[in-house]
Amino acid sequence: MAFAALLGISPALQAQPAAEFYRGKNLQLIIGTGEGGGYDYSARLVAQFLADFIPGRPIIVVRNMPGAGSIAAAEYVYNLAPRDGLTMLIVQPTFLLEKINDRARKYEPEKFTWIGRIDESVVMGVIWHKSPAQSVAEAKEKQVVIASNAAAGTSATIPWALNKMIGTRYKVVLGYDSSANMGLALEKGEADALGSTSWDYLETKREWFEQKKVTIPYVISLNRFKKLPDVPTVLELVDNERDRNALKLMASTSTVGRAFMSTPDAPVERVEILRKSFDALVRDPKFLAEAEKRRLGVDPMSGEDLRAIVADVMRQPEDVVERMKEVTRPQL
């Protein structure tokens, strides 16, 4: 900048190439889940409004890439997507834990470029009214079939952990690619319960509550959910400190929540544009009104704060990590 000042070039002109970069471009937004779930809803809401806040108003192209609890999307963006600031990604935050569980995964969470969070990820278990067990305590006596997306997600890992920690008899069935399809499994009688699903998704199924078709046995969080103050967290279901610490690690991903990121090594000036645009978006009255209309939560966090949290999660003590690995190992 000092050299530019000597030449009489203003800061505005220096910034112009970065500010004009997105004009006429396509910005790809990859969603690491199938259509119809909470992450898909939030991502499409962001895609609808974000271009208005990016200089040059690029066209935002949405692409769903479900698979392995968002791991397929994470590995694609980390390894194959061009590192030019034209790719954004939203995945289930459990991809952090999957990397801790399997260091061979081809991505490093802390090296993604973190843009910002639209909302925390409030997730919870769900019991269908026809389930043979209507509580966690009853699930210790009767087998409960759980619909799940993939072995990396909390819809599978939490039931598996509770099986080993407190003796529940959850049988996890993998392969459902979205909350919508897992919910359909309940309605069709294919499953008795969900190991986890988002509150935003449940907000779209209010008739379940009105018709008393579901019960919420636990919330996967460090603290009780303000909208369900009588429902315990998973931490409250165990009395062993080591187990509680392992569950804390798993529940911490709710803080990362519905976060947007870009590739590693994206150009700094373009990252700054995306972060500023995202920060403006989540404060915009029209955006907030539309989120309210769609019953989607907005509790933003900056990209830099997210980066710090992710770095901390990836530095957890080895004994906690080992216990988490032990209890979340797939149980077939």
C-alpha positions as CSV (number, residue, x, y, z in Angstrom):
1,M,0.0,0.0,0.0
2,A,2.9,2.4,0.8
3,F,4.3,1.7,-2.7
4,A,0.9,2.3,-4.2
5,A,0.6,5.6,-2.3
6,L,3.9,6.8,-3.7
7,L,2.4,6.2,-7.2
8,G,-0.7,8.1,-6.3
9,I,-3.0,5.0,-6.5
10,S,-6.0,5.2,-4.1
11,P,-7.0,2.3,-1.8
12,A,-10.3,2.1,-3.6
13,L,-8.6,1.5,-7.0
14,Q,-6.3,-1.1,-5.3
15,A,-9.4,-3.0,-4.1
16,Q,-11.3,-2.7,-7.3
17,P,-10.0,-6.0,-8.9
18,A,-11.1,-8.0,-5.9
19,A,-14.4,-6.2,-5.7
20,E,-15.1,-6.8,-9.4
21,F,-14.0,-10.4,-9.3
22,Y,-17.4,-11.9,-8.8
23,R,-19.2,-9.9,-11.5
24,G,-20.5,-12.3,-14.1
25,K,-19.3,-15.4,-12.2
26,N,-21.0,-18.4,-10.9
27,L,-20.5,-19.1,-7.2
28,Q,-21.0,-22.8,-6.4
29,L,-22.7,-23.6,-3.0
30,I,-22.3,-27.3,-2.2
31,I,-24.6,-28.8,0.4
32,G,-23.3,-32.0,2.0
33,T,-26.8,-33.5,2.6
34,G,-29.7,-34.5,0.5
35,E,-32.7,-32.2,-0.3
36,G,-35.3,-31.5,2.3
37,G,-33.4,-31.5,5.6
38,G,-32.5,-28.6,7.9
39,Y,-29.1,-28.0,6.3
40,D,-30.6,-27.9,2.9
41,Y,-33.3,-25.4,4.0
42,S,-30.7,-23.1,5.6
43,A,-28.3,-23.3,2.6
44,R,-31.0,-22.5,0.1
45,L,-32.2,-19.5,2.1
46,V,-28.6,-18.2,2.2
47,A,-28.3,-18.8,-1.6
48,Q,-31.4,-16.8,-2.3
49,F,-30.1,-13.7,-0.6
50,L,-26.3,-13.8,-0.4
51,A,-25.6,-12.5,-4.0
52,D,-27.2,-9.2,-3.1
53,F,-24.4,-8.5,-0.7
54,I,-21.5,-9.6,-2.8
55,P,-20.0,-6.9,-5.1
56,G,-20.7,-7.9,-8.7
57,R,-23.8,-10.1,-7.7
58,P,-22.6,-13.5,-8.9
59,I,-25.1,-16.2,-9.7
60,I,-25.2,-18.7,-6.8
61,V,-25.6,-22.3,-8.0
62,V,-26.7,-24.8,-5.4
63,R,-25.6,-28.4,-5.6
64,N,-26.5,-31.2,-3.2
65,M,-23.8,-33.7,-2.6
66,P,-24.9,-36.2,0.1
67,G,-22.8,-39.1,1.2
68,A,-21.1,-40.5,4.3
69,G,-22.5,-37.9,6.6
70,S,-21.2,-35.0,4.5
71,I,-17.7,-36.5,4.2
72,A,-18.0,-36.8,0.4
73,A,-18.7,-33.1,0.0
74,A,-16.0,-32.1,2.5
75,E,-13.4,-34.2,0.7
76,Y,-14.5,-32.9,-2.7
77,V,-14.2,-29.3,-1.7
78,Y,-10.9,-29.8,0.1
79,N,-9.2,-31.7,-2.6
80,L,-10.8,-31.0,-6.0
81,A,-12.6,-27.7,-6.0
82,P,-10.7,-24.8,-7.5
83,R,-9.2,-22.6,-4.7
84,D,-10.4,-19.3,-6.3
85,G,-13.1,-18.2,-3.9
86,L,-15.9,-19.5,-6.2
87,T,-16.9,-22.4,-4.0
88,M,-18.7,-22.5,-0.7
89,L,-19.7,-25.5,1.4
90,I,-22.1,-26.4,4.2
91,V,-21.8,-29.8,5.9
92,Q,-22.9,-31.5,9.0
93,P,-20.5,-30.4,11.7
94,T,-19.9,-34.0,12.8
95,F,-17.4,-34.1,9.9
96,L,-15.0,-32.7,12.6
97,L,-15.4,-35.8,14.7
98,E,-15.2,-38.1,11.8
99,K,-11.7,-36.7,11.1
100,I,-10.7,-37.2,14.7
101,N,-12.0,-40.8,14.5
102,D,-10.2,-41.5,11.2
103,R,-7.1,-39.4,10.5
104,A,-6.9,-41.0,7.0
105,R,-9.9,-38.8,5.9
106,K,-8.7,-36.6,3.1
107,Y,-9.3,-33.2,4.6
108,E,-8.1,-31.0,7.6
109,P,-11.0,-29.1,9.1
110,E,-9.0,-26.3,10.5
111,K,-7.5,-25.6,7.0
112,F,-10.9,-24.8,5.4
113,T,-11.6,-21.1,5.0
114,W,-14.4,-20.5,7.5
115,I,-16.9,-17.9,6.3
116,G,-19.6,-17.7,8.9
117,R,-22.4,-19.5,10.7
118,I,-26.1,-18.9,10.1
119,D,-27.3,-20.8,13.2
120,E,-26.2,-23.3,15.9
121,S,-27.1,-26.9,15.1
122,V,-29.7,-27.9,17.7
123,V,-30.2,-31.6,17.2
124,M,-32.1,-34.1,19.3
125,G,-33.5,-37.6,19.4
126,V,-37.0,-38.4,18.3
127,I,-39.3,-41.3,19.4
128,W,-42.3,-42.3,17.2
129,H,-45.5,-42.9,19.0
130,K,-45.6,-46.6,17.8
131,S,-42.1,-47.3,19.1
132,P,-41.9,-50.3,21.5
133,A,-39.9,-48.1,23.9
134,Q,-41.1,-44.5,24.7
135,S,-38.1,-43.4,26.7
136,V,-34.3,-43.9,27.0
137,A,-35.0,-46.0,30.1
138,E,-37.4,-48.3,28.2
139,A,-34.9,-48.6,25.4
140,K,-32.7,-50.5,27.8
141,E,-35.3,-53.3,27.9
142,K,-36.7,-53.2,24.3
143,Q,-35.0,-53.0,20.9
144,V,-35.6,-49.7,19.1
145,V,-34.9,-49.4,15.3
146,I,-33.1,-46.1,14.5
147,A,-33.2,-44.5,11.1
148,S,-29.8,-42.9,10.3
149,N,-27.9,-41.3,7.5
150,A,-24.4,-42.5,7.9
151,A,-22.0,-43.9,10.5
152,A,-20.3,-40.5,10.8
153,G,-23.4,-38.6,11.9
154,T,-24.9,-38.2,15.4
155,S,-28.0,-40.0,14.2
156,A,-25.9,-43.1,14.4
157,T,-23.0,-42.3,16.8
158,I,-25.2,-41.1,19.7
159,P,-27.3,-44.3,19.8
160,W,-24.2,-46.4,19.5
161,A,-22.6,-44.4,22.4
162,L,-25.6,-44.8,24.6
163,N,-25.7,-48.5,23.9
164,K,-22.2,-48.9,25.3
165,M,-22.4,-46.3,28.0
166,I,-25.8,-47.0,29.6
167,G,-27.0,-50.2,28.0
168,T,-29.7,-49.1,25.6
169,R,-30.7,-51.5,22.8
170,Y,-30.7,-49.2,19.8
171,K,-30.4,-50.9,16.4
172,V,-29.1,-48.4,13.8
173,V,-30.1,-48.7,10.2
174,L,-27.9,-46.6,7.9
175,G,-28.5,-45.2,4.4
176,Y,-31.1,-42.4,4.7
177,D,-29.7,-39.4,2.9
178,S,-31.7,-36.6,4.6
179,S,-33.9,-35.7,7.6
180,A,-36.9,-35.8,5.3
181,N,-36.3,-39.4,4.3
182,M,-35.6,-40.4,7.9
183,G,-38.8,-38.7,9.0
184,L,-40.6,-40.6,6.2
185,A,-39.2,-43.9,7.6
186,L,-41.0,-43.1,10.9
187,E,-44.3,-42.4,9.1
188,K,-44.0,-45.6,7.0
189,G,-43.2,-47.8,10.0
190,E,-39.6,-48.6,8.8
191,A,-38.1,-47.2,12.0
192,D,-39.1,-46.5,15.6
193,A,-37.0,-43.5,16.3
194,L,-34.3,-41.1,15.1
195,G,-30.9,-40.9,16.8
196,S,-30.8,-37.2,15.9
197,T,-32.5,-34.6,13.7
198,S,-32.6,-30.9,13.7
199,W,-35.0,-28.6,15.4
200,D,-35.5,-26.7,12.2
201,Y,-36.6,-29.9,10.5
202,L,-39.0,-30.7,13.3
203,E,-40.5,-27.2,13.0
204,T,-41.7,-28.2,9.5
205,K,-43.4,-31.2,11.1
206,R,-45.5,-29.4,13.7
207,E,-48.4,-31.8,13.1
208,W,-46.3,-34.5,14.8
209,F,-46.4,-32.6,18.0
210,E,-50.0,-31.5,17.6
211,Q,-51.1,-35.1,17.1
212,K,-48.8,-36.3,19.8
213,K,-46.9,-38.6,17.4
214,V,-43.4,-37.9,18.8
215,T,-41.5,-37.6,22.0
216,I,-38.1,-35.9,22.4
217,P,-35.9,-38.1,24.7
218,Y,-32.7,-36.0,24.7
219,V,-30.9,-33.0,23.1
220,I,-27.4,-33.4,21.8
221,S,-25.9,-30.2,23.2
222,L,-23.8,-28.9,26.1
223,N,-26.8,-27.1,27.5
224,R,-30.5,-27.7,27.6
225,F,-32.4,-26.2,24.6
226,K,-34.4,-23.1,25.6
227,K,-37.5,-24.3,23.6
228,L,-37.5,-27.7,25.4
229,P,-36.3,-26.9,28.9
230,D,-37.5,-30.1,30.4
231,V,-35.6,-32.4,28.0
232,P,-32.2,-33.5,29.3
233,T,-29.0,-33.3,27.3
234,V,-27.2,-36.5,26.4
235,L,-24.6,-35.5,29.0
236,E,-27.2,-35.9,31.7
237,L,-27.9,-39.5,30.8
238,V,-24.5,-40.7,32.0
239,D,-22.8,-40.5,35.4
240,N,-19.3,-41.5,34.4
241,E,-17.0,-38.5,34.0
242,R,-15.0,-40.0,31.2
243,D,-18.1,-40.9,29.3
244,R,-19.5,-37.4,29.9
245,N,-16.3,-35.8,28.5
246,A,-16.6,-38.0,25.4
247,L,-20.2,-36.8,24.9
248,K,-19.1,-33.2,25.4
249,L,-16.7,-33.6,22.5
250,M,-19.5,-35.0,20.4
251,A,-22.0,-32.3,21.5
252,S,-19.6,-29.5,20.9
253,T,-20.3,-29.7,17.1
254,S,-23.7,-28.1,17.8
255,T,-21.8,-24.8,18.4
256,V,-20.2,-25.0,15.0
257,G,-23.7,-25.6,13.7
258,R,-24.7,-24.6,10.2
259,A,-21.5,-23.0,9.1
260,F,-20.3,-22.0,5.7
261,M,-16.8,-22.4,4.5
262,S,-14.7,-22.2,1.4
263,T,-11.6,-24.1,0.1
264,P,-8.2,-24.0,1.8
265,D,-6.0,-21.3,0.5
266,A,-8.7,-19.2,-1.1
267,P,-7.4,-15.7,-2.0
268,V,-7.4,-13.5,1.1
269,E,-9.1,-10.5,-0.5
270,R,-11.9,-12.7,-1.8
271,V,-12.3,-14.4,1.6
272,E,-12.7,-11.0,3.1
273,I,-15.5,-10.1,0.6
274,L,-17.3,-13.4,1.3
275,R,-17.0,-12.9,5.1
276,K,-18.2,-9.3,5.0
277,S,-21.1,-10.2,2.7
278,F,-22.2,-13.0,4.9
279,D,-22.0,-10.8,8.0
280,A,-24.2,-8.2,6.3
281,L,-26.6,-10.9,5.2
282,V,-27.3,-12.3,8.6
283,R,-28.2,-8.8,9.9
284,D,-30.5,-7.9,7.0
285,P,-34.1,-7.3,8.0
286,K,-35.5,-8.9,4.8
287,F,-33.3,-12.0,5.3
288,L,-34.3,-12.3,8.9
289,A,-38.0,-11.9,8.1
290,E,-37.8,-14.7,5.5
291,A,-35.9,-17.0,8.0
292,E,-38.7,-16.4,10.5
293,K,-41.3,-17.1,7.8
294,R,-39.6,-20.4,7.0
295,R,-39.1,-21.2,10.7
296,L,-35.4,-21.3,10.4
297,G,-33.2,-20.1,13.2
298,V,-30.6,-17.4,12.8
299,D,-27.8,-17.2,15.5
300,P,-24.7,-16.1,13.6
301,M,-21.1,-16.5,14.3
302,S,-18.1,-15.0,12.5
303,G,-15.7,-17.0,10.3
304,E,-12.8,-16.1,12.6
305,D,-14.6,-17.3,15.7
306,L,-15.5,-20.5,13.9
307,R,-12.0,-21.1,12.9
308,A,-10.8,-20.8,16.5
309,I,-13.5,-23.2,17.8
310,V,-12.6,-25.8,15.1
311,A,-8.9,-25.6,15.9
312,D,-9.8,-26.2,19.6
313,V,-11.9,-29.2,18.8
314,M,-9.1,-30.7,16.8
315,R,-6.7,-30.4,19.8
316,Q,-8.8,-32.5,22.3
317,P,-6.9,-34.7,24.8
318,E,-6.1,-38.2,23.5
319,D,-7.9,-40.0,26.3
320,V,-11.2,-38.2,25.5
321,V,-10.7,-38.9,21.8
322,E,-10.1,-42.6,22.5
323,R,-13.2,-43.0,24.6
324,M,-15.3,-41.3,21.9
325,K,-13.8,-43.7,19.2
326,E,-14.6,-46.7,21.4
327,V,-18.2,-45.9,22.0
328,T,-19.0,-44.6,18.4
329,R,-17.6,-47.6,16.6
330,P,-20.2,-49.0,14.2
331,Q,-22.3,-51.7,15.8
332,L,-23.8,-54.0,13.1
